[in-house]
């Protein structure tokens, strides 16, 4: 028997025929017929994340046509609507404030309008978690359609990866190896087509995570945006969401603790972005799933790096797709017992069934589990008197960095460094080349005021480069630490996402330039070597100042957000679960 859809309470409700007339009337003005809306077919929303100010997602303006085709052919009624834009590269003061705003807006749309199921169009970093957070809150059938990465960038016969090229280019600029025009040429070459980052930055990471969770069709995330397979995937996604609506397959049946643990494992194997930590936590909490701090080390740290993709490796997104994409990596993990693969997915099959015959044929791109690029590639979790929680991305620790800082005979994995403290990125850019700071190889660069409340939103500023003088001497990286984030495309082994942040009185508020910091990866600690009495005295100086809110949303964001350790979510929103189950009141 065909189930009754929530949209029928709007369009086919004989108990409130006056309201039915009101709801139907205005939809007529662009040509939909009453028979369509009253047919009992599911109304499928398309959450449109593409726009001219979201270039990484703009491909969805075209892909939505194929989604519509798939929905219609499968017997559904498509309705496209806009998502609040989130564009990482251009949004100031940071796109991080918009993840929770887009989440809240999508929740209201899915709850308050006659939508029975939804296609979530994702791409740029936070467009994926924002929509999955909302889908978990409302809990109507939902499926992710990734927009896909750009084509590989090339310049002077070499691969040029988006984001990663910027960080490498600015070091070359500081070293005097290139001029401003060459720097801009490198940046332009790294973005050769429609799509999101072609590196394993946060965009590729979060779309891979959506697939790992089981929320998109198998093989969806890595298809480059311009490829014909991307349009084909859009069509199949449209068809599949209609079946999901008919079968009432909801996020709550897919987003289990097992699914999130598999996401943590997959993130390590692909060398995923450090931003995955807060987004996985946010999605899990909105899904009502407990992910504990120790889970990152227990399940994720000992996972080998299998994907040879920038910034942790050599290649870019096109080759990843041709090598088999996320399913090929997960096949390696499943074959070696690291996944909980009997769990359900949006395909209607188990993860194990989705991964049958998915072994890669390209062992330069996806390395075998038994002979990986690195043996332990997951995030390393740290704590101490500087913070209760922070992470370090181990897959980008270079041989050079390890030799300089983590290989002292008899004290391997431990280093001490003199802190150089900056209050926000303006302070860093103003003073990083100040010779009076006497920054050398034995220093650690510290940035604070960059967390969810201090910035606001948390900013990608922790991957600070050394002063120009050191770069010219060949020192490409110094240890860095902060309560903000860093780009997922960065190759810096920073200690970041520190919680609690300095703006709420975390330990970073009390550190001073010249203090010694001791980082011990054997024990998972990071401490300033300052006695407790001195720290208490410094607290009398007060929390370092941070900018005032500039917009109403910034003030609301600051008043509702938690720390990055727990996902930087709107804490008040967590009590709302499965809200699509109870229909909202009529409006007249």
N, C-alpha and C positions, 0 to 999 in steps of 0.2 A: 504494500500500500504506500502511495506517495505521501511523504510527511508534509505537514502544514508548515510553511515557511513564515518567518517573522514578518516579511514584507506583506503578507496577505492581511495582516492586521491593519495595514494602511489601505490596501487597494481592493480587498475582497472581504469586507466585513459587514455582513447584513445587519448585525446588531447596532452598527453605527453608520448607516448609509449616508447620513449627512456628512460625517467626517470622511468617508470614502470619496464622496463627491468632491470635497474640498481638496483632498490629497491628489486625486486624479486630474482635476481641472487644469492645473498649471503645467503639468507634464505634457499636456496636449499641444502646447504652443510651439514645440519644436518637432512635432510629428510622430511621437510615440502614440500608439492607439490604446484605447482602454482595454481592448481584447488582449493585447500583449501583457499589460500589467496585471490583468485579472486572470491570466491563463493558468496560474499555479506553477509557472516556471520560476526557478530561483533567480533573483536579482543579484548579479555579481558586481561588486565594486572593484574598480581599478584605481588604486591609490597612486596617483601620478606624481612622481618625484622629479620629473624632468621639467626644465624651464631654461630660459636664456641665462639666468643667474645661477644655474646649477649645471654647468657644462659637462661635468662628469656623468650626469644622469640624463642629459638631454636626448640621448638615443631612445629613451622611453617614449618620447613624443611620436616616434615612428613605430616602435615595438608595440605600443598600445593598439595599433590597428590590427596587428596579427593576433594579439590577445583577444580582441573583440571577435575576430573571425572564429577563433577556437571556441569562445564562449557561445556564440550563436550556433555554430555547427553542432555543439553538444547539447543544445536546447536551453541555454540560459539567456538572460537579458543583461547586457553589459551597461554599467553606468560609471563613467570616469569622473574623478574629482581630484582636486589638487591637494598635495601635501605641502606643509610649510617647508620652504627650501632650506637645505643644510649644505653649504659648500665650504669644505675645509680650508681651501687655499686662500679664500678671499674674505670670508666673514670676520669682521672685527667687533669686539676684541678677541673672540674665538668662536668657532662653530660649536664648541662644546656646550654653550648655553642653549643651543637650539635643539639638541637631542631631546631634552625633556619637554620642550615647547612643542615640537612636532609630535612627540608621544601623546601629549595631552590633547592636541588638536585632533589627532586620528582617533583617539578613544571617543571623543565627543561625536565625531562623524559616524563611526561604526555603531555607536549606541543609539544615536538620535535620529538616524535616517533609515529608510526601508531597504537595508542591505542584508542579504542572507549569507554571503561569503565574500571573500576579498582576495584579490591578487595584489601583493605587496611588491612594488617596483623599487629595487634597491641598486646601489652602486657606490657612491661616495660614502666615506667612512661611517658616519653616524646615521645615514638613512636606513641602514640595515637594522641595527639594534633598536632605533626609535620605533620602527614599524613592528618588529617582533615583540617588543615590550607592550605595545598597544594591542596586538593580536592576542597576547596572553591575558591581558586584563579583560578584554571583551569576550574572548573565547567563542568566536564564531569561526567556521571553517576558513582557513587562510593558507596561502601558498606564496613562496618567495620567487620572484623572477628577477634575477640579476641582470644588470645592463651589460656587464662584461668589461674587461680591460681594453685599453688602447692597443693598437698594433705595436710591435717592438720598435723602439727608437734606435736610429743609427746616425753616427756622425764620424767622419774620418775613418770609416771602415770598422768602427767598434760599436758594440751595443751601448745604448744610452738609456738608462732606466729613469722613469719619472720619479721625482723626489730625490732618489739616490744621487742623480746627476747634480742636483742643486748643492747637496752637502759636500760632494767631492769638488764641485766647481768653486765653491766659496773658499775651500782650502787652497786650491790652485791660485785663485785670485789673491788671497792673502800672501801667498808665497811669491807673488810677482811673476808667475809662470804664464798667466793670461791677462788680457785687459778686460774692461767692462763689456765691450762688444762681443768678445769671444764667450764670456760668461753667459750673456743673453742668448747667443747662438746655441750653446749647449742646452740651456733650459728649453728653448723652442724645439730642438731636435728630440727631446725626451717625450714630447707630447704630439705624436704624428697623426692622430686620428681621433674620432669619437671614442668615448669610453673613459673609464676610471683608470687609476694608476696601473701601469703594466708591470710594476714590481710587486713583491709580496709586502706592500705597505698595509695600512689599516683597511683600505677598501677591499683589496683582494682577500685579505685575512677574514674580514667579517662576512663576505659573501661565501667564502669557503666554510666558515663556521655555520652559516645558515644551512648549507648543504650537509655538513657533518651532523647537525642536529636532526636532520631528516625533514627539513621544512621546504626543500626545493626538489625538483626532479633531478634524477641522477645525472651528473655531468653538467649541470646548469652553470655553475659559478665561473668556470675558467674560459668559457667560449668568448673570444674577443668580440667586442661590440660590432665591428663591421662585417664579421663573418656571416655567411648565409645561415649557418646553424643557429645563430642567435635568433633570427626571425622564426626559424622552425621551432626552437625551444619556446618562444613566446606563444606560438600557436598551440603547442602541446600543453603548455601551462594553462592556457585558457580552457582547453578541453578538460583537463584534469580537475580544475577547481569546480566545475559543474558536477562532476561525479562525487567530489568531496562534499558538496552541498547536499546532494541527494542521499549520501551515506552518513551525513552528519559527522564527518571526521574533523575534530577540533584540535587546536593547539594543545589543549590539556591532555589529549591522548598521546601526544608525541613528545612534548617538552618535559621529559622525566629527568630525574637525577642521573640516570644512566646516560641519557642523551648529552647532558652538560659535561659529564666526566669524559665522554668520548670527544666532545668539542675541545676540552683542555688537552687531551692526548694529541688530537689532530693538529692543534695550533702549534704544539712543540715540534711535530714532525715536519711541518711546512716552514718552520722558522717564522711564525706569525708575529704580528705587531704586539708591542707591549700594551697598546690600547685595548687589546682583546680582554685583558684582565678586568677592567671596569665594566666593559660592555657585557661580557659573559655573566658577571655578577649581577648587573642590572636586569638582564633578561631572566636569569634564574629567579631572582627575588620577585619579579612581577609574575612569574609562573608559579610561585609558591614553592620553589625548590631550594633547599638549603645546600649551599656550597660553602665549605669551611676554608679558612685560611690555609690549613694544613693540606687541603686537597691539591693545591698547586704543586707542592713538593711530593706528596704521596703518590699522585697519579701522573703528574706531568713532567717532573724534572728529569727522570731517568729515561725519557723517550728519546730515541735517536733522531737526528736531523736527516731527513731523506730527500728533501727537495732542494735542488741546486739552482736557486732563484735569488736574485738580488732582493734585499741587501745582504742576506746570509750566504749567498752563493753567486753564480756567474750569469745565469740566463734570465729571460723575461717571460711574459705571459703567453705569447703565441706558442712557444715551444712547450710550455707547461700544458696547455690545452692539447696539443698534438701528442704529448706523451701520456695522455689519459686523464689529466686533471686530478681533482680531489679524489674521485673513486680509485684511481691507481695508487695514490698514497695510502688511502684507507684500506685497500686490498692488502698491502704489506703489513699494516697494523693488525688487520683481522686475522691474517694467516699466522701471525705470531702471538695471538691471544691477548692483544691489548685493548680490544673493543668489546663492548656489550652488544653484540650484533643481532640478537634476536628481537630487538625492539622495533616498534612500528615506525613507518615514515609516511609522508604524503603520497608516495607512489601507490600505496595500498599493499606494498610488500614490506618484508622486514629489511633492515639494513643488510643483513647477510645475503639475502636474495638480490638486492641491488648491486652487490659487489662481485657477483659471479662473473668469472672470465674478464676481470678488469685489470689484470697484471699489465704493467707497462712494457712497451717494447723499446724504450729509450732509457738506457741505464746511465747515460750522462746526465739526464735531467732528474730522474727519480732513482735514487740509489737503493740497492737491496738492504733489507733490514739487517742482515748479517754483516754487511760491510758499508756502514753509513758514512756520511760526511763527517758527523760528530756523534759521539756515543751518548752524550747527555745534553739535550738541547732545550729543555724546558726552562721556564722562568725560575730564578732563584729568589726565594723570599727571605727578607732580612728584617731584623728588628733591633731595638736598642734604645739609648736615651735620646736619639735624634728623632725617632718615630716608632710607632707600634708596628707599622707594616710598610714595606716598600718592596719593589721587585727589580731584578736585574736580568736582562735578556742575555742568556749565555751563548746563544747561537752566533752572536756577532762579536764575541771576544776573539780578537785576532791573535795570531802567534806573536806579533810584536807587542801587543798590549799584555799578553800573558807573560812574556819573557821579562818585561820591564817591571810589572807590578805584582805578579802572582807566582814568581818562581824563585824567591829568595831561598837558598839552600837551608834546609831544616825548618823553614817557615813558609812552605808553599801554601798558596791560597790566602795569604794574609799580606796586607800592606798598610802602612801609615803615611799620611800626607797632611801637609799644611793647608788649612782651609782658606779659600778666597771667597768671600761672601758677597753676593749681589742681591739687592732688593728689586726684583723684577728685571725684565729684559732691557728696558731703557737704561737702567744702571749698568747692566752688563755691557751693552754696546758702547756706553760712554767711557767706561773705565778699563775694559779688558786689555787695552794696549798701554795703560798707564805704567811707565817704568818703575814708579815708586812702589808698586805692589810686588815687584821682584818675583814674578811668577816663573817657576821653573818646573822641571820634570817631577819634582817632589811635591807638587801641589794638587789639590782637588778643588774643582770649581763648584761652588754651591749657589743655587738660586732658590729664593723663597718668594712668597707672595704670589705664587703661580698656581695655587690650588683652586678648587671649586668656588670657594668663597672669596679668596684673596684676589683672583684675577678680574672678574668672576668667570667661572666656567672651567677652569684648568686649561693652561696653555701649553703648546708644544715648544717649550723653550729650554728643556733640560739638556738637549744635545748641543751644548756650547762648545765652540771650537777654541783651541788655545790661542794665545796672543800671536800676532803676525810674526814676531821675532822667533818664537819657538817653531812655528810652521816652516819658516825659512831654514831652520836647522834640521828639519826632517821629522819633528815631533807632530804627528797628525792628530793624536788624541791624548787628552788628559782624562783622568777619572772625573766624572761629573755626578752631581747629586742634587735632587730638588723635589719640591712638593707639587710640581707640575708634571706634564707629560712630555713625550718626544714623538716626532713623526715616526710612523711605522716603517718609513723608507730609510730611516737613519741607520748607519752602521756603528753607532756609538754605544758601547756597553755601559750605559748610564744606570745609576740607581735612582729610581723615579717612582711616581705615584705615591710619594711618602704621605702617610696618614698617621695621626692627624696633621693637617697642614699648619704652617706658621700663623695664619690668620685667626686660628681658633686656639692658639697657645700650644701648638705642637713643639717638639724639641728644637726644630729648626729656627724657631723664634729666638732662641737663647744662644745660638752659636755666634761666634765673632771671628772676623778675619784674624788669622794667626793661630787659632786653635788647631790642635792635632786631631785628626779623625783616624780611627782604626777600623778597617773593614776586614772581617774574618769570614771567608766563605766556607770554612770548615765547620764553624759553629753557627753560621747564619746571623752574624751580628754586625752592626755598624754603630759606633759610639764616638762621641766627642770626649776626648780625654781631659775632662774638666771636672773638678770635684763638685759634689752636690751643693756645698755651701756657696760656691761661686755662681752656680746655676741659679740658686735661690736669690742671690743678690741681683743677678741680671734681670730676673722677673720683675723687679721693681722699676726697671726702665720701661716696662710695658711692651705690648706686642708691636712689632715694626709696622709702620703705617702702610696702608694699601689704598688704592683709588676708591672714591665713592661711586655708587651706582649712577649710571648715566641715563638709564631708561627705566620705566616701570617694571618691565619684565626682569631686568637685572636685579631689582630689589626683591621681586617675588621669588626669583630663582635662589638668591642667597638665603632667603628666609625659609626655604623648603628643602634645600639640597643636603644630602649627607656627604660623607667623605669617600674618596676613591676606593679605599679598601672594601667598602660595601656597595660599590657601583655608582656612587654619586647620583642616586635616584631622588625623586621627590618622595621623601619618607612618608608623607601623609597619603600618598597614592597607593601604598602597598596593601591597605585594608580593602581595596576594591578588586574583587576577583569575580570572574564569570558574570560580568554585568550584562552581557547580551541575553542572558537567560530570562530576565524579567523585563518586559517591554516598558518603555517610558510612557508617561501619561500623555493623553491627547492634548493638542495645543489650542483647542477651542471648546 
